[in-house]
Amino acid sequence: MAHQDCDVIIIGAGIGGLTAGALLARKGKRVVILEQNSLAGGKLSVFERGDYLFQTTCSLFNGFELGGIHERIMAQLDMLLTKQNQNPVWQLILPNHRVNVYNERIALLDELKREFPQAGDKMKNLFQRADEIENGFFDMQQHKNFFCPTGLKEKYIYHRDILPKLTRLTGGLEKKGADLLTLYGDDQEFVKLLDLPIFFHSLLGLKECPLLLAAYILGIPKRGAVYFPGGNQRLIKNLIKSLENNGGKIRYDCRVKKIIVESNQAVGVQLAGGENLRAKEIIANTAIGDLYANLLDDPNLLAKISKKTELFPRQWMPFSVYLGVDEDVLPDQLRDNVFLCNDYQKPIGDTHTLFINISPNDDPERAPQGKRALTVTAYLPFDKWQYAVSSADNKLALTKEIIRELSRFLVFIEDGISFQDSSPIPKQPISALWPQGLLSGLSHTPGGFGFNGYSNYTHYKHLWLVGEDSFPGRGSNLISLSALNLADIICQG
Ligand SMILES: Cc1cc2nc3c(=O)[nH]c(=O)nc-3n(C[C@H](O)[C@H](O)[C@H](O)COP(=O)(O)OP(=O)(O)OC[C@H]3O[C@@H](n4cnc5c(N)ncnc54)[C@H](O)[C@@H]3O)c2cc1C
């Protein structure tokens, strides 16, 4: 057998790669993570500008409740992490409504009764039905084989246990969020309110969103969400510490150029500098398009994926504006995570629909006293996004457009801005599927019961996929579930 430098090489130190790496190291595997950037965290990374620390994308973390995915992983890693509950978990703002979505359903229903007094019990019925589905789905996540089945045994378990349960829960996997509205009625303002968190998590409105996914998203506040004082790097640093304490290593500024394949088996990687490393298992924490187009140079597989993606409408692409602002220009009622829509008449999406993450007032690491760090994100139609990022002037014009939309609600904000920057996902490699309007492969496409992506298996032996493109793959919580599954598969095998 050829010399192996370690047991497992992981390409990429995003939340998926780091979680898989830390779990595998804990189980005794010799792990090396190779990260092309000088910082770990991928889309969860933070950046410092002046006195501010900005979170690039992710700001809401779910799965830390008892039995939640992060909680299970932290228990396996003996990881102690300082975190704060976020309650209200998020705030929804429409031209004439403001609703705090609390952890407790009773408190949420009180908010909704105040804003929609005519709704009576209908609102309660809608959330009861959504919660029934979400509770069943949560229980299923504890199931060891809750992932895209590939092997014969997994397929058998999936078809025998999982699929029938999912179908029973939703009343049919083809059902959409519109189904919940039969319990409520088609009130434009109420639908827009629910559209907001659903859109930012799924890139679909409530009515089009698969019912299971809609129920999962509406259930996030009920399960609870947390933030990390000092920012997301707390979570990242803890995962790295756990990896290193168990003998694992992480190498920065280390781009993998190719995966070395011999007789249809992955046996190692070639780095951009020319060095070759060999291992028994190779894990790619990359977008699936990049894996097949760049790392494997397998045009047939890429063509297959591209063909699949042509079936989907062009997707939305994120654009974030980072602002350092004086606290005085923010209204007292404003919460730390806000979904905002300025216009009932326009469909959801684009710059009139924003997600705003505001650094907590008691977090001096994120902003100096009296100031706050804001990340304001809009999802844009692909063509508009492409135009905006094609030149510095276009980018600035879009930034101004977003600030204008923001100031329709935060009327004094422009007077309080002391720092301003913007980006279409900083420090990220351009995914091979971006030109097709896909943020990251298939996890952001509608279809199925809403949770897309490939399994952890690939077309090559000893080559695995983890992260956004591996099922169930959306958000740090479900990405970590894919890492948990993968660590189990590798250690069993
Ligand atoms: C605007 C926005 C807001 C979001 N908000 C939330 C939120 O509030 N809550 C939540 O849970 N999720 C949120 N998400 C989703 C979440 O941030 C991502 O799904 C998650 O961070 C992706 O993790 P990952 O491990 O799959 O990949 P990534 O974070 O993309 O990490 C991949 C890593 O691999 C590295 N890499 C790639 N190719 C190579 C190579 N060839 N060699 C070496 N290294 C390589 C990259 O540099 C990167 O560090 C948000 C996403 C977006 C876009």
The ligand as an ORCA input file, in Angstrom:
! r2SCAN-3c Opt
* xyz 0 1
  C     -26.385     35.601      3.090
  C     -26.377     34.314      3.862
  C     -26.876     34.297      5.161
  C     -26.859     33.106      5.900
  N     -27.358     33.113      7.179
  C     -27.362     31.968      7.896
  C     -27.847     31.941      9.236
  O     -28.253     32.970      9.786
  N     -27.845     30.748      9.907
  C     -27.349     29.599      9.339
  O     -27.323     28.557     10.003
  N     -26.881     29.602      8.066
  C     -26.866     30.753      7.344
  N     -26.375     30.759      6.067
  C     -25.869     29.519      5.487
  C     -24.485     29.193      5.992
  O     -23.715     30.337      6.206
  C     -23.779     28.310      4.978
  O     -24.684     27.346      4.499
  C     -22.609     27.594      5.597
  O     -21.750     28.490      6.253
  C     -21.869     26.820      4.507
  O     -20.919     26.005      5.116
  P     -20.095     24.934      4.301
  O     -19.237     24.225      5.286
  O     -20.982     24.106      3.470
  O     -19.217     25.722      3.229
  P     -18.386     27.067      3.206
  O     -18.692     27.953      4.336
  O     -18.570     27.589      1.824
  O     -16.880     26.560      3.389
  C     -16.141     25.955      2.378
  C     -14.665     26.210      2.670
  O     -13.878     25.466      1.743
  C     -12.822     26.285      1.292
  N     -12.408     25.766     -0.032
  C     -13.187     25.646     -1.145
  N     -12.468     25.141     -2.168
  C     -11.235     24.907     -1.682
  C     -10.028     24.370     -2.248
  N      -9.975     23.992     -3.525
  N      -8.932     24.256     -1.449
  C      -8.957     24.638     -0.146
  N     -10.063     25.180      0.436
  C     -11.187     25.303     -0.316
  C     -13.416     27.680      1.245
  O     -12.434     28.692      1.266
  C     -14.280     27.673      2.507
  O     -13.556     28.109      3.643
  C     -26.348     31.940      5.315
  C     -25.830     31.955      4.008
  C     -25.832     33.130      3.283
  C     -25.246     33.136      1.905
*
